[in-house]
Amino acid sequence: MERPKRPYSLHSRPTKRKNRRIFYALFRDGNGAYRSSAVSTGCTRHDDAVRWCEARLKIDHKTREDITLFTYAAGFWKPDASFAVDRAAHGRAVSNGYLNISEGYTRVHLLPTWGSWKLRDLTAKRLDAWVVDLHHRCELAPATTNKLIQTLRTILEQAVEDDWIKENPAERVRTIRVRRPSRSVLTPSEVLTLLAGPDPWDDFRQYAINVLAATTGLRMGEVRALLVDNVKQDHVEIRRSWEEGYGPREPKAESARDIPIAAKVHGILSRVIHETTPTSLLFYGKDRKDSPMSKSWIEKNLARALEKIGIPLAEQRERSITFHGWRHFLNSLMRSSGVSDAKTRRVTSHRTAAMTEWYTSWAAVDISEVVTIQELIALPPTFIVAMTYR
């Protein structure tokens, strides 16, 4: 007599951490076939993984059919829950900040509306009607509504992987069109005035920070997490980013990279090292050398320097000029100077062409090729006809 198949099987997968493996479970249906793809148990020991599977099997079919979003989403965004653990195991770790924000969206917006609903009763039509209603009532900004859709989509995607539902209804929910505010980068003449020397700056370190950001496109967190050892003669190594409230972590989207720097930039950073004697963090904070300079202090000093060169606060707000604008500036400058998009993305660590395009602000001088076309159009009509039908 054939021995009955075990209702699940376990196998381990390596993680990015050395000598660490996570156990995954495959569950069988009543016919002995596997229900879906492997599910992370979040356990590193086989015995713990077995107990996890046995506990899950105690949930009978009716309970699985009746599970609500409130029940399923309980603890979903915790760093040690299966979602975050599974992402990390596949090399796609999510930040604590992302988990906190997603938990807030879930608790404040999703659960009050959909928490009592059974997962199986959520449909694309119902969710889409909710999105349209939110938009018509103008309760939330379109970008916030889209983030809610994405948050729910992520929860239900995991529910599919965990075999609670067969398909993700949020995948077919349409997002709201977002009209992005126009962002004005500093003009080349403004940048030259601002960065020609340390005169507009109250602190040489602030000058150095903005020169570094303008020439490398580093994010604020990457600047704050930069170590003395990351500064080389001809390049800087980007290996970490500082996450507020949690400390250093991998750069956004695992964008560790080396960025070349000019001799002048290296000289400015060397002066910072010589004059401030950092022991680890290059741009350390006011009281402690093991914590970085605050974001608000960096932003305030940039705003003050801009005022000194004739760009008042009101104009800064109107033009949306912020520290993050250095990424827009460098991205635009590289593209208008003929640097390939692939190399531009290598520096900025943008993953898509769409993001590279979004960070580009074309000035009229950057598309001067159109003048050649205009001159052709302005030629005598007879020449245009001859050229067209040649």
C-alpha positions in Angstrom: 0.0 0.0 0.0 1.4 3.4 -1.0 2.4 5.5 1.8 0.3 8.8 2.1 2.2 11.9 1.1 3.1 14.4 3.7 0.9 17.5 3.5 4.0 19.7 3.0 7.6 19.5 2.1 10.5 21.7 3.3 13.6 22.9 1.6 16.1 25.6 2.5 17.5 28.4 0.5 20.6 30.4 1.1 20.4 34.1 2.1 22.8 36.9 1.4 24.2 36.4 4.9 27.0 33.9 5.1 26.1 30.4 6.4 22.4 31.4 6.9 19.5 29.6 5.2 15.8 30.1 5.3 13.3 27.1 5.1 10.5 27.3 2.6 7.4 25.1 2.6 5.3 23.6 -0.2 1.8 22.6 0.8 -0.3 20.0 -1.0 -4.0 20.1 -1.7 -6.4 17.2 -1.1 -5.2 15.5 -4.3 -1.6 15.5 -3.3 -0.6 18.2 -5.7 1.3 21.3 -4.6 -1.0 24.3 -4.1 1.3 27.1 -5.3 4.8 28.3 -5.1 7.0 27.8 -2.0 6.2 29.9 1.1 8.8 31.3 3.4 8.5 30.0 6.9 10.9 32.7 8.2 12.7 30.0 10.1 16.4 29.1 10.0 16.0 25.8 11.9 14.3 22.7 10.5 12.4 21.9 13.7 11.1 25.5 13.9 10.0 25.3 10.3 8.1 22.0 11.0 6.3 23.6 13.9 5.4 26.6 11.7 3.9 24.3 9.0 2.0 22.2 11.6 0.5 25.3 13.1 -0.5 26.5 9.7 -2.2 23.2 8.9 -4.4 23.6 11.9 -6.2 26.3 10.1 -9.1 24.4 8.5 -10.5 25.2 5.1 -13.4 27.2 6.3 -11.1 29.5 8.3 -9.0 30.0 5.3 -12.0 30.9 3.2 -13.3 33.4 5.8 -10.0 35.1 6.7 -10.4 38.9 6.6 -7.9 41.5 5.6 -7.6 42.6 9.2 -6.6 39.2 10.3 -4.2 38.5 7.4 -2.5 42.0 7.7 -1.9 41.7 11.4 1.9 42.1 11.8 2.4 41.9 8.1 4.9 44.9 8.0 7.0 43.8 10.9 10.7 43.4 10.1 10.7 39.8 11.3 7.5 38.8 9.5 7.5 36.5 6.4 7.1 39.4 3.9 10.3 41.3 5.0 12.2 38.1 5.6 11.3 36.6 2.2 12.3 39.8 0.4 15.7 39.9 2.2 16.3 36.3 1.4 15.9 37.0 -2.3 18.2 40.0 -2.1 15.4 42.6 -2.2 15.5 43.8 1.4 13.1 46.6 2.3 14.0 49.4 4.6 12.5 49.9 8.1 11.3 53.3 6.8 9.3 51.6 4.0 7.8 49.1 6.5 6.8 51.8 8.9 5.2 53.9 6.2 3.3 50.9 4.7 2.1 49.9 8.2 0.8 53.4 8.6 -1.1 53.3 5.3 -2.5 50.0 6.2 -3.7 51.0 9.7 -5.0 54.5 8.9 -6.5 54.0 5.5 -6.9 50.4 4.4 -8.1 48.6 7.5 -10.9 51.1 8.4 -12.4 50.5 4.9 -11.5 46.9 4.1 -10.4 45.3 7.3 -13.7 43.5 7.9 -13.8 42.2 4.3 -12.9 38.6 3.5 -9.9 38.3 1.2 -12.0 36.2 -1.2 -14.6 39.0 -1.5 -12.2 41.7 -2.5 -12.6 42.3 -6.3 -11.0 44.6 -8.7 -14.3 46.3 -9.4 -15.0 47.0 -5.7 -11.4 48.3 -5.2 -11.5 50.4 -8.3 -14.8 52.0 -7.2 -13.3 52.9 -3.9 -10.3 54.6 -5.6 -12.6 56.6 -7.9 -14.7 57.6 -4.8 -11.6 58.8 -3.0 -10.5 60.8 -6.0 -13.9 62.5 -6.4 -14.1 63.4 -2.7 -10.6 64.9 -2.9 -9.8 63.4 0.5 -6.3 62.4 -0.4 -3.7 63.6 -2.9 -3.6 61.4 -6.1 -0.1 60.3 -5.2 -1.2 59.1 -1.7 -4.1 57.2 -3.3 -1.7 55.5 -5.6 0.5 54.5 -2.6 -2.6 53.0 -0.9 -3.2 50.9 -4.1 0.4 49.8 -4.1 0.3 48.9 -0.4 -2.8 46.8 -0.8 -1.4 45.2 -3.9 1.7 44.1 -2.0 -0.4 42.6 0.8 -2.6 40.7 -1.6 0.3 39.6 -3.7 1.7 37.9 -0.6 -1.7 36.4 0.1 -1.6 34.8 -3.3 1.9 33.4 -2.7 0.8 32.1 0.6 -2.2 30.4 -1.1 -4.9 32.3 0.8 -6.4 33.6 -2.5 -6.0 32.5 -6.1 -5.4 35.9 -7.7 -4.6 39.5 -6.7 -7.6 41.8 -7.5 -5.5 44.9 -6.8 -3.3 44.1 -9.8 -6.2 45.2 -12.1 -7.0 48.4 -10.2 -6.1 51.6 -12.1 -4.0 54.2 -10.5 -4.9 57.9 -10.5 -3.0 60.2 -12.8 -0.6 62.4 -10.9 0.4 65.8 -12.2 3.9 66.1 -10.9 4.9 69.7 -9.9 7.4 71.3 -12.2 10.8 71.3 -10.7 13.4 74.0 -11.6 17.0 73.1 -11.3 19.6 75.8 -10.7 21.0 77.4 -13.8 24.7 76.9 -14.6 25.4 80.5 -13.7 23.7 80.1 -10.4 25.6 76.9 -9.6 28.9 78.6 -10.5 28.1 81.5 -8.2 27.0 79.1 -5.4 29.9 76.7 -5.7 32.8 78.8 -7.0 34.2 79.0 -3.5 33.2 78.8 0.2 32.2 82.5 0.5 28.3 82.0 0.6 28.7 79.2 3.1 28.9 79.6 6.9 30.7 76.3 7.2 33.3 74.8 4.8 31.8 71.4 5.4 28.4 72.6 4.0 30.2 73.8 1.0 31.9 70.5 0.6 28.6 68.6 1.0 27.0 70.5 -1.8 30.0 70.3 -4.1 29.9 66.5 -3.6 26.2 66.3 -4.2 26.3 68.5 -7.3 29.2 66.5 -8.9 28.1 63.0 -8.0 24.3 63.2 -7.5 24.5 61.5 -4.1 21.3 61.2 -2.2 21.1 62.9 1.2 21.3 59.5 3.0 24.3 58.5 1.0 26.1 61.8 1.8 25.4 61.4 5.5 26.6 57.8 5.6 29.8 58.4 3.7 32.9 57.2 5.6 36.4 58.7 5.5 37.5 55.3 4.1 35.1 55.7 1.2 37.0 58.7 -0.2 39.6 57.6 -2.7 42.0 59.6 -4.8 39.9 59.5 -8.0 36.5 58.2 -6.8 34.1 57.8 -3.9 32.7 54.4 -2.9 28.9 54.4 -2.2 28.3 51.5 0.1 25.7 52.7 2.6 22.9 55.1 3.2 21.8 56.6 6.5 18.2 55.7 7.3 16.6 58.2 9.8 15.9 56.5 13.2 17.7 53.2 12.2 21.2 54.1 11.1 23.3 52.8 8.2 21.9 50.4 5.6 22.5 49.4 2.0 21.9 52.2 -0.5 18.4 52.5 -2.0 17.6 49.7 -4.5 21.0 48.1 -3.6 22.7 50.8 -5.6 26.2 50.4 -4.2 28.6 51.9 -6.8 31.8 53.8 -7.4 31.6 57.4 -8.7 34.6 59.1 -10.2 35.6 62.5 -8.8 37.7 65.3 -10.1 41.0 66.3 -8.4 39.3 69.5 -7.2 36.5 67.6 -5.5 39.1 65.3 -3.9 41.0 68.3 -2.7 37.9 69.8 -1.0 37.0 66.5 0.7 40.7 66.1 1.8 40.5 69.6 3.4 37.4 68.5 5.4 39.3 65.4 6.6 42.3 67.5 7.6 40.4 70.3 9.4 37.7 68.3 11.1 39.6 65.0 11.9 36.6 62.6 11.4 37.2 59.1 12.8 34.6 57.3 10.7 31.7 59.4 9.3 33.0 62.1 7.0 30.3 64.6 7.8 29.5 63.9 11.4 27.0 65.7 13.6 27.4 68.5 16.1 27.9 66.5 19.3 29.1 63.1 18.2 31.5 61.8 15.6 29.6 58.5 15.3 26.3 60.1 14.2 25.8 62.1 10.9 25.0 65.7 10.4 21.2 66.2 10.5 19.2 66.5 7.3 17.5 69.7 8.4 20.8 71.4 9.1 22.1 70.5 5.6 18.9 71.8 4.1 18.9 75.0 6.2 22.5 75.8 5.2 21.7 75.3 1.5 18.7 77.7 1.8 20.8 80.3 3.6 23.6 80.1 0.9 21.0 80.4 -1.9 19.6 83.6 -0.2 23.1 85.0 -0.1 23.5 84.7 -3.8 20.2 86.4 -4.5 17.6 83.5 -4.5 15.2 84.3 -1.6 13.2 81.7 0.3 10.0 82.5 -1.5 11.7 81.9 -4.9 13.3 78.7 -3.6 9.8 77.4 -2.7 8.3 78.5 -5.9 11.0 76.7 -7.9 11.1 73.7 -5.6 14.8 74.0 -5.1 16.0 71.6 -2.4 19.1 69.5 -1.7 17.6 66.6 -3.7 17.6 69.0 -6.7 21.3 68.3 -7.1 20.3 64.9 -8.5 18.1 66.7 -11.1 20.9 69.1 -11.9 23.6 66.5 -12.5 21.2 64.2 -14.4 20.2 67.0 -16.7 23.8 68.3 -17.1 25.1 64.8 -18.0 22.4 64.1 -20.6 22.7 67.6 -22.2 26.4 67.2 -22.4 26.1 64.0 -24.4 26.8 61.4 -21.7 24.9 58.3 -22.5 21.8 57.4 -20.5 23.4 54.1 -19.4 26.4 55.9 -17.9 24.2 58.6 -16.4 22.2 55.9 -14.6 25.4 54.3 -13.5 26.2 57.5 -11.6 22.7 58.3 -10.3 21.7 54.7 -9.7 18.3 55.1 -11.5 17.0 51.8 -12.5 14.7 52.8 -15.4 14.8 55.1 -18.4 11.5 56.7 -17.2 13.2 57.8 -13.9 16.1 59.2 -15.9 13.7 61.2 -18.0 11.8 62.5 -15.0 15.0 63.8 -13.5 15.9 65.7 -16.7 15.1 69.4 -17.0 15.9 70.5 -20.6 16.8 74.1 -21.2 16.5 75.7 -24.6 20.3 75.7 -25.1 20.3 71.9 -24.4 18.2 71.3 -27.5 19.9 73.8 -29.8 19.8 71.1 -32.6 16.3 72.3 -33.3 17.7 75.5 -34.7 19.2 73.6 -37.6 15.8 72.2 -38.4 14.2 75.7 -38.0 16.7 77.1 -40.5 15.7 74.5 -43.1 12.0 75.3 -42.5 12.7 78.9 -43.1 14.3 78.3 -46.5 12.5 79.5 -49.7 9.3 77.4 -50.4 10.7 76.2 -53.8 13.7 74.6 -52.1 11.4 72.9 -49.5 9.3 71.4 -52.3 12.4 70.2 -54.2 13.9 68.7 -51.0 10.6 66.9 -50.1 10.0 65.3 -53.5 13.6 64.7 -54.5 
